């Protein structure tokens, strides 16, 4: 079974059996993925790197390293120090996986915009995982769009969640960004040190990754778009509106 990042800088193959998927809501996974991460796992000997020119590792703690693509920022791997297994993003896999989410971890750390009490927030504070990027902007977060398109699935490792924002309202107290330009002209900005996705821009459209924002956010998950491209390993059971390929205003995500 083959998987890859968004730009092709990292391509890998895994040999079954694959562990059922675990959804991790911890702060580190939320910051790096921009929402929450979903991963399967294999023995290290059963993961083969076909292409690794973009592979970069970030040590978020002494316990493990996190692998991402330096070309597009896709969050791909979690490797415990001294461990004999490696976790990989289920959303990075190509084609049917036959997997399913079996567990959810660290739900207490989940963003309040999708898993928790409704909050109020006049000012939002955000950062990447390593702290090289720190910013604030006017709140509340408001409507959060969950996008399941292949590009968002590849970069986030699961599916993305973002909210519309005015880029002129952002105040950066620390900034270190790298841009990846997609074939359709969208620009995704991420941290080159830890790989955390932060913003997306296409023409006049500008959005911020919801997972980069610390609680309280004043946000709420609003709907799911591009579900025709979603991974086969999870179901959408939250009762929110779903759209096969376009959002409610008819524009491409």
C-alpha positions, 0 to 999 in steps of 0.5 A, a space after each residue: 500500500 502506497 502513501 505520499 505527501 501533497 507535493 511528492 517529496 515523500 513517498 512511502 510503501 507499507 506492508 500489511 498488517 496495518 494497525 487500526 487507526 487512532 485519532 489523536 487530539 493532543 495539543 502537539 498533533 492539533 498544532 502540527 496537523 491543523 485539526 487532529 491527526 489520524 494514524 495507523 502503524 507498522 513495524 519499522 521494517 515494513 515501511 519503505 521510503 520510495 522518495 525521501 528528498 522532502 522528509 524532515 524530522 522535528 523532535 517535539 519531545 524526548 519521547 518521539 520525532 515527527 516527520 513531515 515534508 519540507 516541500 508542502 508541510 504534510 504531517 506524515 510520521 510519528 516515530 518513538 525513540 527506540 521503538 520498533 514501530 512507526 505511525 503514519 498518516 492514514 490520510 496520506 494513503 492512496 486508494 482504499 485502505 480497508 482501515 477504520 478508526 478504533 480509538 480516540 486519544 487525548 480528547 481533553 486537549 481537543 479544540 473547543 470549536 469541534 469538541 467542547 463547550 461553546 466559548 466567546 473570544 474577542 481576540 484569538 491567539 495562535 502558534 505553530 508547534 515549535 513556537 517559531 510562529 506566534 500571532 493574534 487576530 480578531 475573534 471570534 473564530 466563527 464558522 469552521 469549514 472541514 475540508 476532505 479534499 485530497 490535497 487537505 487530506 494529504 497535508 493534514 494527515 486526516 482532514 483540515 479545519 479552517 476559518 475565514 479571516 482578514 489577513 490584515 487583522 493578524 499581528 505576528 509576534 514571531 514569523 517563519 513561514 514557507 509557502 507551497 503553491 498548489 496546481 490550482 494556485 492556492 498557497 499553503 503557508 507552514 512552519 519549515 521547522 515543525 511543519 505546522 500548517 497555519 494559513 491558506 490563501 487563494 485570490 481574495 480568499 484567506 483562511 487560518 488553520 483552526 488547530 493553530 488557535 489556542 482555546 478559547 476560540 468562539 468557533 464551531 465546526 459548521 459543515 463538511 466539504 469535498 466529502 467525495 474525496 474523504 478517506 474510507 477509514 472514517 465516517 461523518 456522524 456529527 449531523 452537520 451539512 455535507 457537500 460532495 465537492 463544493 462549499 455552500 457558496 459554490 466556490 472551490 475549497 
